[in-house]
Amino acid sequence: MPTDEVAIIGAGLSGLTLALALHKQGIKSTVYESRPAPLNIGGAVMLSPNALKVLDALDVYQDVRGRGYNFELLKVVKVDGELIETYEFGGKEKYGYQANRCYRYELIDVILSKIHSLGVSVVFGRKYVRVVDETEDHVVWESSDGTQSMASFLVGADGIHSSVRKYLYPDVEPKFIEMAGITSAVPASQVTYPYGKIDQPLTITAEGKGAFVIAPQKPDASEMFFGKQKHIEEELSREGWDKFLADKEGLVKFLQQDAEAFGEVAVTATAKIPHDKINVWPFYVIPHLDRWASQKRRVVILGDAAHAIPPSAGQGINQAFEDVYMFSLLLAASKTGAVNFEDALTFWQGYRQDRVNKILELNKQIDLRRMPKGTRPSDLAGEVVQKEFDLQWLYEPDFKVEVENWIRSTRS
């Protein structure tokens, strides 16, 4: 007998937030994760107003706000401290929210705690393998232990190397774009900046050397994140990336390379780098996908599974939160008969893809500022013109209003 329950594959930030959003709409779901426990590794994520208003609508914003460092601007400066330009990442007065830099595991803890308090089921240690059957009103899927389960929808929130995406696109693979972010973090007391207090993220540019990024993190700004982007011509295998990350001395050497060119702040930040704080973030994208749902629309992908976004603009998780919130609203509207679900999916993907495309262009603008000429990847080697930042389009939309306006337009 068909069920109304939604099966969510992946208990990362996208999957857990989707479960919370669906619960808010009165839709039952279960989250399935192949790992035996919540993921508690990785660095901090930067949350901008477009994501924070989603978290606010899901009643977790205040908890998240207290777990991270709140700020409003990213500044691009010269080595001598001269301001080149600013980049809005939030604004209490202008957008209703300051930006927040929060460790990924802290964010997962907040959302998972909320989910548990609401009685939403999260099953760890169950790995999705394949879709067994899909009909007009349900989908049957199988896990690695041979168990088969039925759901009204199966949603792949399982990241850039999505297994669920293989059901829709067996041959699509993520594309490496020849860059990786190499980062670490040290106590703030270790860092000296001669030009004032570092109370906003800084991108320090040096002619011919690219950029050195440094940002306060933890609620009390007691830690400083820093990093650089590295051009890597050839993609590595998963084992290759593991080996790359394991070469801590090599990564320390890269972070310390040209530190003098970026001034005292880079010299002091990189003087003593704890190996356990070093992270490597390869930049991948997903080729444009014509559809984020199966032909019968019972299997859907979202977040990095549908449109992986490199971290240059810090928008990857922010865009995933937009995905899941709008999807939950549209699914709820279709269940009441207010809209046709096929039409809702078409609107959802079109709206979301337009914003993702703009983010990818924004990434290029940021990479232009961070990567010196001669070390830029092929997609920046051509005539990409540097432009001023204008981000109102990114932070101002009210996604619930956008959905409501579209529903009204379908009725008229």
SEMIDO-882934 format. One record per residue (C-alpha): residue number from 1; residue in three letters; chain; x, y, z. Coordinates in steps of 0.2 Angstrom, whole numbers, always signed. Layout:
% residues N
@k->NUM	r->ALA	c->A	px->X	py->Y	pz->Z
...
This chain:
% residues 412
@k->1	r->MET	c->A	px->+0	py->+0	pz->+0
@k->2	r->PRO	c->A	px->+7	py->+17	pz->-5
@k->3	r->THR	c->A	px->+14	py->+28	pz->+9
@k->4	r->ASP	c->A	px->+14	py->+47	pz->+12
@k->5	r->GLU	c->A	px->+32	py->+46	pz->+19
@k->6	r->VAL	c->A	px->+47	py->+55	pz->+10
@k->7	r->ALA	c->A	px->+63	py->+45	pz->+11
@k->8	r->ILE	c->A	px->+78	py->+57	pz->+12
@k->9	r->ILE	c->A	px->+95	py->+50	pz->+7
@k->10	r->GLY	c->A	px->+109	py->+59	pz->+16
@k->11	r->ALA	c->A	px->+110	py->+66	pz->+34
@k->12	r->GLY	c->A	px->+121	py->+81	pz->+30
@k->13	r->LEU	c->A	px->+115	py->+99	pz->+31
@k->14	r->SER	c->A	px->+104	py->+97	pz->+16
@k->15	r->GLY	c->A	px->+95	py->+81	pz->+21
@k->16	r->LEU	c->A	px->+92	py->+86	pz->+39
@k->17	r->THR	c->A	px->+86	py->+103	pz->+34
@k->18	r->LEU	c->A	px->+74	py->+96	pz->+22
@k->19	r->ALA	c->A	px->+67	py->+84	pz->+35
@k->20	r->LEU	c->A	px->+64	py->+99	pz->+46
@k->21	r->ALA	c->A	px->+56	py->+109	pz->+32
@k->22	r->LEU	c->A	px->+44	py->+95	pz->+28
@k->23	r->HIS	c->A	px->+39	py->+93	pz->+46
@k->24	r->LYS	c->A	px->+35	py->+111	pz->+46
@k->25	r->GLN	c->A	px->+23	py->+108	pz->+32
@k->26	r->GLY	c->A	px->+15	py->+93	pz->+40
@k->27	r->ILE	c->A	px->+24	py->+80	pz->+29
@k->28	r->LYS	c->A	px->+32	py->+65	pz->+37
@k->29	r->SER	c->A	px->+49	py->+60	pz->+32
@k->30	r->THR	c->A	px->+64	py->+48	pz->+37
@k->31	r->VAL	c->A	px->+82	py->+52	pz->+34
@k->32	r->TYR	c->A	px->+94	py->+38	pz->+30
@k->33	r->GLU	c->A	px->+113	py->+40	pz->+31
@k->34	r->SER	c->A	px->+126	py->+27	pz->+26
@k->35	r->ARG	c->A	px->+138	py->+33	pz->+40
@k->36	r->PRO	c->A	px->+136	py->+26	pz->+57
@k->37	r->ALA	c->A	px->+135	py->+43	pz->+66
@k->38	r->PRO	c->A	px->+133	py->+61	pz->+62
@k->39	r->LEU	c->A	px->+147	py->+69	pz->+52
@k->40	r->ASN	c->A	px->+157	py->+79	pz->+64
@k->41	r->ILE	c->A	px->+172	py->+85	pz->+53
@k->42	r->GLY	c->A	px->+175	py->+99	pz->+41
@k->43	r->GLY	c->A	px->+178	py->+117	pz->+43
@k->44	r->ALA	c->A	px->+166	py->+132	pz->+46
@k->45	r->VAL	c->A	px->+152	py->+137	pz->+33
@k->46	r->MET	c->A	px->+147	py->+155	pz->+30
@k->47	r->LEU	c->A	px->+128	py->+158	pz->+31
@k->48	r->SER	c->A	px->+121	py->+174	pz->+23
@k->49	r->PRO	c->A	px->+104	py->+181	pz->+24
@k->50	r->ASN	c->A	px->+96	py->+171	pz->+11
@k->51	r->ALA	c->A	px->+100	py->+155	pz->+21
@k->52	r->LEU	c->A	px->+97	py->+163	pz->+38
@k->53	r->LYS	c->A	px->+79	py->+168	pz->+34
@k->54	r->VAL	c->A	px->+76	py->+149	pz->+30
@k->55	r->LEU	c->A	px->+83	py->+144	pz->+46
@k->56	r->ASP	c->A	px->+73	py->+157	pz->+55
@k->57	r->ALA	c->A	px->+57	py->+150	pz->+46
@k->58	r->LEU	c->A	px->+62	py->+133	pz->+53
@k->59	r->ASP	c->A	px->+64	py->+140	pz->+71
@k->60	r->VAL	c->A	px->+83	py->+136	pz->+73
@k->61	r->TYR	c->A	px->+90	py->+153	pz->+68
@k->62	r->GLN	c->A	px->+93	py->+159	pz->+86
@k->63	r->ASP	c->A	px->+102	py->+143	pz->+91
@k->64	r->VAL	c->A	px->+113	py->+144	pz->+75
@k->65	r->ARG	c->A	px->+117	py->+163	pz->+78
@k->66	r->GLY	c->A	px->+124	py->+159	pz->+95
@k->67	r->ARG	c->A	px->+135	py->+145	pz->+89
@k->68	r->GLY	c->A	px->+145	py->+155	pz->+76
@k->69	r->TYR	c->A	px->+154	py->+172	pz->+73
@k->70	r->ASN	c->A	px->+142	py->+186	pz->+67
@k->71	r->PHE	c->A	px->+148	py->+199	pz->+54
@k->72	r->GLU	c->A	px->+142	py->+209	pz->+39
@k->73	r->LEU	c->A	px->+156	py->+213	pz->+27
@k->74	r->LEU	c->A	px->+170	py->+204	pz->+18
@k->75	r->LYS	c->A	px->+184	py->+216	pz->+14
@k->76	r->VAL	c->A	px->+197	py->+216	pz->+0
@k->77	r->VAL	c->A	px->+213	py->+225	pz->+5
@k->78	r->LYS	c->A	px->+231	py->+228	pz->+0
@k->79	r->VAL	c->A	px->+246	py->+222	pz->+10
@k->80	r->ASP	c->A	px->+247	py->+239	pz->+18
@k->81	r->GLY	c->A	px->+229	py->+238	pz->+24
@k->82	r->GLU	c->A	px->+222	py->+250	pz->+11
@k->83	r->LEU	c->A	px->+204	py->+245	pz->+7
@k->84	r->ILE	c->A	px->+201	py->+240	pz->-11
@k->85	r->GLU	c->A	px->+183	py->+235	pz->-10
@k->86	r->THR	c->A	px->+170	py->+227	pz->+1
@k->87	r->TYR	c->A	px->+158	py->+213	pz->-2
@k->88	r->GLU	c->A	px->+142	py->+212	pz->+8
@k->89	r->PHE	c->A	px->+139	py->+195	pz->+16
@k->90	r->GLY	c->A	px->+125	py->+201	pz->+28
@k->91	r->GLY	c->A	px->+117	py->+216	pz->+36
@k->92	r->LYS	c->A	px->+105	py->+217	pz->+50
@k->93	r->GLU	c->A	px->+98	py->+234	pz->+45
@k->94	r->LYS	c->A	px->+98	py->+231	pz->+26
@k->95	r->TYR	c->A	px->+94	py->+212	pz->+25
@k->96	r->GLY	c->A	px->+87	py->+208	pz->+43
@k->97	r->TYR	c->A	px->+102	py->+197	pz->+47
@k->98	r->GLN	c->A	px->+120	py->+198	pz->+50
@k->99	r->ALA	c->A	px->+131	py->+184	pz->+42
@k->100	r->ASN	c->A	px->+136	py->+170	pz->+52
@k->101	r->ARG	c->A	px->+152	py->+159	pz->+51
@k->102	r->CYS	c->A	px->+148	py->+143	pz->+60
@k->103	r->TYR	c->A	px->+157	py->+126	pz->+61
@k->104	r->ARG	c->A	px->+148	py->+113	pz->+51
@k->105	r->TYR	c->A	px->+147	py->+101	pz->+65
@k->106	r->GLU	c->A	px->+139	py->+115	pz->+76
@k->107	r->LEU	c->A	px->+126	py->+118	pz->+63
@k->108	r->ILE	c->A	px->+122	py->+99	pz->+61
@k->109	r->ASP	c->A	px->+120	py->+98	pz->+80
@k->110	r->VAL	c->A	px->+108	py->+112	pz->+81
@k->111	r->ILE	c->A	px->+97	py->+105	pz->+67
@k->112	r->LEU	c->A	px->+98	py->+87	pz->+72
@k->113	r->SER	c->A	px->+93	py->+91	pz->+90
@k->114	r->LYS	c->A	px->+78	py->+100	pz->+83
@k->115	r->ILE	c->A	px->+74	py->+85	pz->+73
@k->116	r->HIS	c->A	px->+75	py->+73	pz->+87
@k->117	r->SER	c->A	px->+64	py->+85	pz->+98
@k->118	r->LEU	c->A	px->+51	py->+84	pz->+85
@k->119	r->GLY	c->A	px->+51	py->+65	pz->+83
@k->120	r->VAL	c->A	px->+58	py->+65	pz->+65
@k->121	r->SER	c->A	px->+67	py->+49	pz->+62
@k->122	r->VAL	c->A	px->+85	py->+48	pz->+57
@k->123	r->VAL	c->A	px->+92	py->+31	pz->+53
@k->124	r->PHE	c->A	px->+111	py->+29	pz->+53
@k->125	r->GLY	c->A	px->+121	py->+15	pz->+45
@k->126	r->ARG	c->A	px->+109	py->+12	pz->+31
@k->127	r->LYS	c->A	px->+116	py->+14	pz->+14
@k->128	r->TYR	c->A	px->+106	py->+18	pz->-2
@k->129	r->VAL	c->A	px->+110	py->+7	pz->-16
@k->130	r->ARG	c->A	px->+97	py->+8	pz->-30
@k->131	r->VAL	c->A	px->+79	py->+12	pz->-35
@k->132	r->VAL	c->A	px->+70	py->-5	pz->-37
@k->133	r->ASP	c->A	px->+53	py->+2	pz->-44
@k->134	r->GLU	c->A	px->+45	py->+18	pz->-47
@k->135	r->THR	c->A	px->+27	py->+21	pz->-51
@k->136	r->GLU	c->A	px->+15	py->+36	pz->-52
@k->137	r->ASP	c->A	px->+12	py->+36	pz->-34
@k->138	r->HIS	c->A	px->+27	py->+28	pz->-25
@k->139	r->VAL	c->A	px->+45	py->+23	pz->-26
@k->140	r->VAL	c->A	px->+53	py->+7	pz->-19
@k->141	r->TRP	c->A	px->+72	py->+8	pz->-15
@k->142	r->GLU	c->A	px->+85	py->-4	pz->-8
@k->143	r->SER	c->A	px->+99	py->-2	pz->+4
@k->144	r->SER	c->A	px->+116	py->-12	pz->+5
@k->145	r->ASP	c->A	px->+109	py->-24	pz->+17
@k->146	r->GLY	c->A	px->+96	py->-30	pz->+5
@k->147	r->THR	c->A	px->+81	py->-21	pz->+14
@k->148	r->GLN	c->A	px->+68	py->-13	pz->+2
@k->149	r->SER	c->A	px->+57	py->+1	pz->+7
@k->150	r->MET	c->A	px->+43	py->+11	pz->+0
@k->151	r->ALA	c->A	px->+41	py->+30	pz->+0
@k->152	r->SER	c->A	px->+30	py->+43	pz->-8
@k->153	r->PHE	c->A	px->+46	py->+52	pz->-14
@k->154	r->LEU	c->A	px->+64	py->+48	pz->-13
@k->155	r->VAL	c->A	px->+75	py->+64	pz->-12
@k->156	r->GLY	c->A	px->+94	py->+63	pz->-15
@k->157	r->ALA	c->A	px->+102	py->+75	pz->-3
@k->158	r->ASP	c->A	px->+118	py->+65	pz->-4
@k->159	r->GLY	c->A	px->+131	py->+77	pz->-10
@k->160	r->ILE	c->A	px->+142	py->+80	pz->-25
@k->161	r->HIS	c->A	px->+145	py->+61	pz->-27
@k->162	r->SER	c->A	px->+127	py->+57	pz->-26
@k->163	r->SER	c->A	px->+122	py->+39	pz->-28
@k->164	r->VAL	c->A	px->+104	py->+44	pz->-31
@k->165	r->ARG	c->A	px->+109	py->+55	pz->-45
@k->166	r->LYS	c->A	px->+115	py->+39	pz->-54
@k->167	r->TYR	c->A	px->+97	py->+34	pz->-56
@k->168	r->LEU	c->A	px->+93	py->+50	pz->-66
@k->169	r->TYR	c->A	px->+110	py->+52	pz->-74
@k->170	r->PRO	c->A	px->+120	py->+36	pz->-74
@k->171	r->ASP	c->A	px->+135	py->+44	pz->-84
@k->172	r->VAL	c->A	px->+136	py->+61	pz->-76
@k->173	r->GLU	c->A	px->+151	py->+64	pz->-65
@k->174	r->PRO	c->A	px->+157	py->+79	pz->-56
@k->175	r->LYS	c->A	px->+169	py->+90	pz->-65
@k->176	r->PHE	c->A	px->+185	py->+96	pz->-56
@k->177	r->ILE	c->A	px->+189	py->+114	pz->-61
@k->178	r->GLU	c->A	px->+208	py->+114	pz->-57
@k->179	r->MET	c->A	px->+207	py->+123	pz->-40
@k->180	r->ALA	c->A	px->+207	py->+118	pz->-22
@k->181	r->GLY	c->A	px->+206	py->+128	pz->-6
@k->182	r->ILE	c->A	px->+220	py->+124	pz->+7
@k->183	r->THR	c->A	px->+215	py->+131	pz->+24
@k->184	r->SER	c->A	px->+218	py->+130	pz->+42
@k->185	r->ALA	c->A	px->+215	py->+139	pz->+59
@k->186	r->VAL	c->A	px->+225	py->+145	pz->+73
@k->187	r->PRO	c->A	px->+221	py->+154	pz->+90
@k->188	r->ALA	c->A	px->+218	py->+172	pz->+86
@k->189	r->SER	c->A	px->+231	py->+177	pz->+99
@k->190	r->GLN	c->A	px->+244	py->+170	pz->+87
@k->191	r->VAL	c->A	px->+240	py->+183	pz->+73
@k->192	r->THR	c->A	px->+246	py->+200	pz->+72
@k->193	r->TYR	c->A	px->+238	py->+213	pz->+60
@k->194	r->PRO	c->A	px->+246	py->+230	pz->+60
@k->195	r->TYR	c->A	px->+231	py->+239	pz->+53
@k->196	r->GLY	c->A	px->+218	py->+236	pz->+66
@k->197	r->LYS	c->A	px->+207	py->+223	pz->+73
@k->198	r->ILE	c->A	px->+202	py->+209	pz->+62
@k->199	r->ASP	c->A	px->+183	py->+209	pz->+65
@k->200	r->GLN	c->A	px->+177	py->+205	pz->+47
@k->201	r->PRO	c->A	px->+184	py->+192	pz->+35
@k->202	r->LEU	c->A	px->+199	py->+199	pz->+25
@k->203	r->THR	c->A	px->+205	py->+195	pz->+8
@k->204	r->ILE	c->A	px->+223	py->+202	pz->+7
@k->205	r->THR	c->A	px->+229	py->+204	pz->-11
@k->206	r->ALA	c->A	px->+248	py->+205	pz->-17
@k->207	r->GLU	c->A	px->+253	py->+209	pz->-34
@k->208	r->GLY	c->A	px->+257	py->+193	pz->-44
@k->209	r->LYS	c->A	px->+254	py->+182	pz->-28
@k->210	r->GLY	c->A	px->+235	py->+181	pz->-28
@k->211	r->ALA	c->A	px->+226	py->+182	pz->-11
@k->212	r->PHE	c->A	px->+228	py->+177	pz->+7
@k->213	r->VAL	c->A	px->+211	py->+175	pz->+16
@k->214	r->ILE	c->A	px->+209	py->+176	pz->+35
@k->215	r->ALA	c->A	px->+193	py->+177	pz->+45
@k->216	r->PRO	c->A	px->+188	py->+177	pz->+63
@k->217	r->GLN	c->A	px->+178	py->+162	pz->+69
@k->218	r->LYS	c->A	px->+170	py->+154	pz->+85
@k->219	r->PRO	c->A	px->+157	py->+165	pz->+94
@k->220	r->ASP	c->A	px->+170	py->+175	pz->+103
@k->221	r->ALA	c->A	px->+182	py->+177	pz->+88
@k->222	r->SER	c->A	px->+195	py->+167	pz->+98
@k->223	r->GLU	c->A	px->+201	py->+158	pz->+82
@k->224	r->MET	c->A	px->+207	py->+164	pz->+65
@k->225	r->PHE	c->A	px->+203	py->+154	pz->+49
@k->226	r->PHE	c->A	px->+215	py->+157	pz->+35
@k->227	r->GLY	c->A	px->+219	py->+149	pz->+18
@k->228	r->LYS	c->A	px->+224	py->+151	pz->-1
@k->229	r->GLN	c->A	px->+218	py->+144	pz->-17
@k->230	r->LYS	c->A	px->+229	py->+132	pz->-27
@k->231	r->HIS	c->A	px->+229	py->+128	pz->-45
@k->232	r->ILE	c->A	px->+230	py->+109	pz->-48
@k->233	r->GLU	c->A	px->+230	py->+105	pz->-66
@k->234	r->GLU	c->A	px->+224	py->+86	pz->-65
@k->235	r->GLU	c->A	px->+210	py->+79	pz->-55
@k->236	r->LEU	c->A	px->+215	py->+66	pz->-42
@k->237	r->SER	c->A	px->+206	py->+50	pz->-37
@k->238	r->ARG	c->A	px->+198	py->+49	pz->-20
@k->239	r->GLU	c->A	px->+214	py->+40	pz->-14
@k->240	r->GLY	c->A	px->+224	py->+53	pz->-22
@k->241	r->TRP	c->A	px->+215	py->+67	pz->-13
@k->242	r->ASP	c->A	px->+217	py->+57	pz->+3
@k->243	r->LYS	c->A	px->+236	py->+56	pz->+0
@k->244	r->PHE	c->A	px->+236	py->+75	pz->-4
@k->245	r->LEU	c->A	px->+228	py->+79	pz->+13
@k->246	r->ALA	c->A	px->+239	py->+67	pz->+22
@k->247	r->ASP	c->A	px->+254	py->+76	pz->+16
@k->248	r->LYS	c->A	px->+253	py->+89	pz->+30
@k->249	r->GLU	c->A	px->+270	py->+96	pz->+29
@k->250	r->GLY	c->A	px->+268	py->+99	pz->+10
@k->251	r->LEU	c->A	px->+251	py->+108	pz->+14
@k->252	r->VAL	c->A	px->+260	py->+118	pz->+28
@k->253	r->LYS	c->A	px->+274	py->+123	pz->+15
@k->254	r->PHE	c->A	px->+261	py->+129	pz->+3
@k->255	r->LEU	c->A	px->+252	py->+140	pz->+16
@k->256	r->GLN	c->A	px->+268	py->+147	pz->+22
@k->257	r->GLN	c->A	px->+274	py->+150	pz->+4
@k->258	r->ASP	c->A	px->+275	py->+169	pz->+0
@k->259	r->ALA	c->A	px->+268	py->+173	pz->+17
@k->260	r->GLU	c->A	px->+280	py->+188	pz->+18
@k->261	r->ALA	c->A	px->+272	py->+195	pz->+2
@k->262	r->PHE	c->A	px->+255	py->+196	pz->+11
@k->263	r->GLY	c->A	px->+263	py->+205	pz->+27
@k->264	r->GLU	c->A	px->+264	py->+202	pz->+45
@k->265	r->VAL	c->A	px->+247	py->+194	pz->+47
@k->266	r->ALA	c->A	px->+251	py->+180	pz->+35
@k->267	r->VAL	c->A	px->+268	py->+177	pz->+43
@k->268	r->THR	c->A	px->+261	py->+176	pz->+60
@k->269	r->ALA	c->A	px->+246	py->+166	pz->+55
@k->270	r->THR	c->A	px->+256	py->+153	pz->+47
@k->271	r->ALA	c->A	px->+271	py->+152	pz->+59
@k->272	r->LYS	c->A	px->+263	py->+138	pz->+68
@k->273	r->ILE	c->A	px->+250	py->+128	pz->+59
@k->274	r->PRO	c->A	px->+241	py->+113	pz->+68
@k->275	r->HIS	c->A	px->+240	py->+98	pz->+57
@k->276	r->ASP	c->A	px->+223	py->+93	pz->+63
@k->277	r->LYS	c->A	px->+216	py->+110	pz->+58
@k->278	r->ILE	c->A	px->+221	py->+108	pz->+39
@k->279	r->ASN	c->A	px->+208	py->+105	pz->+26
@k->280	r->VAL	c->A	px->+208	py->+103	pz->+8
@k->281	r->TRP	c->A	px->+193	py->+108	pz->-3
@k->282	r->PRO	c->A	px->+194	py->+102	pz->-21
@k->283	r->PHE	c->A	px->+182	py->+113	pz->-32
@k->284	r->TYR	c->A	px->+170	py->+103	pz->-42
@k->285	r->VAL	c->A	px->+154	py->+107	pz->-52
@k->286	r->ILE	c->A	px->+140	py->+97	pz->-59
@k->287	r->PRO	c->A	px->+137	py->+99	pz->-78
@k->288	r->HIS	c->A	px->+120	py->+107	pz->-81
@k->289	r->LEU	c->A	px->+106	py->+95	pz->-78
@k->290	r->ASP	c->A	px->+90	py->+97	pz->-88
@k->291	r->ARG	c->A	px->+80	py->+90	pz->-74
@k->292	r->TRP	c->A	px->+82	py->+87	pz->-55
@k->293	r->ALA	c->A	px->+68	py->+74	pz->-55
@k->294	r->SER	c->A	px->+64	py->+57	pz->-63
@k->295	r->GLN	c->A	px->+52	py->+55	pz->-77
@k->296	r->LYS	c->A	px->+38	py->+50	pz->-65
@k->297	r->ARG	c->A	px->+44	py->+63	pz->-53
@k->298	r->ARG	c->A	px->+45	py->+52	pz->-38
@k->299	r->VAL	c->A	px->+64	py->+53	pz->-36
@k->300	r->VAL	c->A	px->+72	py->+71	pz->-34
@k->301	r->ILE	c->A	px->+89	py->+77	pz->-31
@k->302	r->LEU	c->A	px->+94	py->+94	pz->-23
@k->303	r->GLY	c->A	px->+109	py->+103	pz->-16
@k->304	r->ASP	c->A	px->+126	py->+97	pz->-21
@k->305	r->ALA	c->A	px->+118	py->+82	pz->-29
@k->306	r->ALA	c->A	px->+110	py->+93	pz->-42
@k->307	r->HIS	c->A	px->+121	py->+108	pz->-44
@k->308	r->ALA	c->A	px->+138	py->+108	pz->-34
@k->309	r->ILE	c->A	px->+144	py->+125	pz->-31
@k->310	r->PRO	c->A	px->+163	py->+128	pz->-28
@k->311	r->PRO	c->A	px->+166	py->+137	pz->-11
@k->312	r->SER	c->A	px->+173	py->+154	pz->-18
@k->313	r->ALA	c->A	px->+158	py->+164	pz->-14
@k->314	r->GLY	c->A	px->+153	py->+154	pz->+1
@k->315	r->GLN	c->A	px->+136	py->+150	pz->-6
@k->316	r->GLY	c->A	px->+136	py->+131	pz->-7
@k->317	r->ILE	c->A	px->+126	py->+127	pz->+9
@k->318	r->ASN	c->A	px->+116	py->+143	pz->+7
@k->319	r->GLN	c->A	px->+109	py->+138	pz->-10
@k->320	r->ALA	c->A	px->+105	py->+121	pz->-3
@k->321	r->PHE	c->A	px->+95	py->+128	pz->+10
@k->322	r->GLU	c->A	px->+85	py->+138	pz->-3
@k->323	r->ASP	c->A	px->+82	py->+122	pz->-13
@k->324	r->VAL	c->A	px->+75	py->+112	pz->+2
@k->325	r->TYR	c->A	px->+64	py->+126	pz->+9
@k->326	r->MET	c->A	px->+56	py->+130	pz->-8
@k->327	r->PHE	c->A	px->+54	py->+111	pz->-12
@k->328	r->SER	c->A	px->+45	py->+108	pz->+5
@k->329	r->LEU	c->A	px->+33	py->+123	pz->+1
@k->330	r->LEU	c->A	px->+29	py->+117	pz->-16
@k->331	r->LEU	c->A	px->+27	py->+99	pz->-11
@k->332	r->ALA	c->A	px->+15	py->+104	pz->+3
@k->333	r->ALA	c->A	px->+5	py->+115	pz->-10
@k->334	r->SER	c->A	px->+4	py->+100	pz->-22
@k->335	r->LYS	c->A	px->-3	py->+89	pz->-8
@k->336	r->THR	c->A	px->-17	py->+101	pz->-5
@k->337	r->GLY	c->A	px->-21	py->+102	pz->-23
@k->338	r->ALA	c->A	px->-16	py->+120	pz->-25
@k->339	r->VAL	c->A	px->-4	py->+116	pz->-39
@k->340	r->ASN	c->A	px->+1	py->+102	pz->-50
@k->341	r->PHE	c->A	px->+17	py->+94	pz->-44
@k->342	r->GLU	c->A	px->+25	py->+93	pz->-61
@k->343	r->ASP	c->A	px->+22	py->+111	pz->-64
@k->344	r->ALA	c->A	px->+29	py->+115	pz->-46
@k->345	r->LEU	c->A	px->+45	py->+105	pz->-50
@k->346	r->THR	c->A	px->+47	py->+115	pz->-67
@k->347	r->PHE	c->A	px->+45	py->+131	pz->-58
@k->348	r->TRP	c->A	px->+56	py->+126	pz->-43
@k->349	r->GLN	c->A	px->+71	py->+120	pz->-54
@k->350	r->GLY	c->A	px->+69	py->+135	pz->-66
@k->351	r->TYR	c->A	px->+70	py->+147	pz->-51
@k->352	r->ARG	c->A	px->+84	py->+138	pz->-42
@k->353	r->GLN	c->A	px->+94	py->+136	pz->-58
@k->354	r->ASP	c->A	px->+94	py->+154	pz->-62
@k->355	r->ARG	c->A	px->+101	py->+158	pz->-45
@k->356	r->VAL	c->A	px->+114	py->+145	pz->-46
@k->357	r->ASN	c->A	px->+120	py->+152	pz->-63
@k->358	r->LYS	c->A	px->+122	py->+169	pz->-55
@k->359	r->ILE	c->A	px->+132	py->+161	pz->-40
@k->360	r->LEU	c->A	px->+144	py->+153	pz->-53
@k->361	r->GLU	c->A	px->+147	py->+170	pz->-61
@k->362	r->LEU	c->A	px->+149	py->+177	pz->-44
@k->363	r->ASN	c->A	px->+162	py->+164	pz->-40
@k->364	r->LYS	c->A	px->+172	py->+169	pz->-56
@k->365	r->GLN	c->A	px->+173	py->+187	pz->-50
@k->366	r->ILE	c->A	px->+180	py->+181	pz->-33
@k->367	r->ASP	c->A	px->+192	py->+169	pz->-41
@k->368	r->LEU	c->A	px->+198	py->+183	pz->-52
@k->369	r->ARG	c->A	px->+203	py->+193	pz->-36
@k->370	r->ARG	c->A	px->+211	py->+178	pz->-27
@k->371	r->MET	c->A	px->+221	py->+169	pz->-41
@k->372	r->PRO	c->A	px->+236	py->+178	pz->-49
@k->373	r->LYS	c->A	px->+238	py->+178	pz->-67
@k->374	r->GLY	c->A	px->+247	py->+163	pz->-74
@k->375	r->THR	c->A	px->+240	py->+152	pz->-61
@k->376	r->ARG	c->A	px->+221	py->+154	pz->-65
@k->377	r->PRO	c->A	px->+211	py->+139	pz->-71
@k->378	r->SER	c->A	px->+206	py->+138	pz->-89
@k->379	r->ASP	c->A	px->+188	py->+145	pz->-86
@k->380	r->LEU	c->A	px->+197	py->+161	pz->-79
@k->381	r->ALA	c->A	px->+211	py->+162	pz->-92
@k->382	r->GLY	c->A	px->+199	py->+170	pz->-105
@k->383	r->GLU	c->A	px->+191	py->+187	pz->-105
@k->384	r->VAL	c->A	px->+182	py->+187	pz->-89
@k->385	r->VAL	c->A	px->+180	py->+205	pz->-84
@k->386	r->GLN	c->A	px->+181	py->+210	pz->-66
@k->387	r->LYS	c->A	px->+165	py->+219	pz->-60
@k->388	r->GLU	c->A	px->+159	py->+227	pz->-44
@k->389	r->PHE	c->A	px->+149	py->+217	pz->-32
@k->390	r->ASP	c->A	px->+130	py->+220	pz->-32
@k->391	r->LEU	c->A	px->+122	py->+207	pz->-20
@k->392	r->GLN	c->A	px->+104	py->+213	pz->-17
@k->393	r->TRP	c->A	px->+97	py->+200	pz->-29
@k->394	r->LEU	c->A	px->+105	py->+187	pz->-18
@k->395	r->TYR	c->A	px->+100	py->+192	pz->-1
@k->396	r->GLU	c->A	px->+83	py->+200	pz->-3
@k->397	r->PRO	c->A	px->+71	py->+187	pz->-9
@k->398	r->ASP	c->A	px->+58	py->+180	pz->+2
@k->399	r->PHE	c->A	px->+56	py->+162	pz->-4
@k->400	r->LYS	c->A	px->+39	py->+159	pz->+4
@k->401	r->VAL	c->A	px->+32	py->+175	pz->-5
@k->402	r->GLU	c->A	px->+40	py->+169	pz->-21
@k->403	r->VAL	c->A	px->+31	py->+152	pz->-20
@k->404	r->GLU	c->A	px->+15	py->+161	pz->-15
@k->405	r->ASN	c->A	px->+16	py->+173	pz->-30
@k->406	r->TRP	c->A	px->+19	py->+158	pz->-42
@k->407	r->ILE	c->A	px->+4	py->+149	pz->-35
@k->408	r->ARG	c->A	px->-7	py->+164	pz->-38
@k->409	r->SER	c->A	px->+0	py->+166	pz->-55
@k->410	r->THR	c->A	px->-5	py->+148	pz->-60
@k->411	r->ARG	c->A	px->-23	py->+151	pz->-53
@k->412	r->SER	c->A	px->-25	py->+167	pz->-63
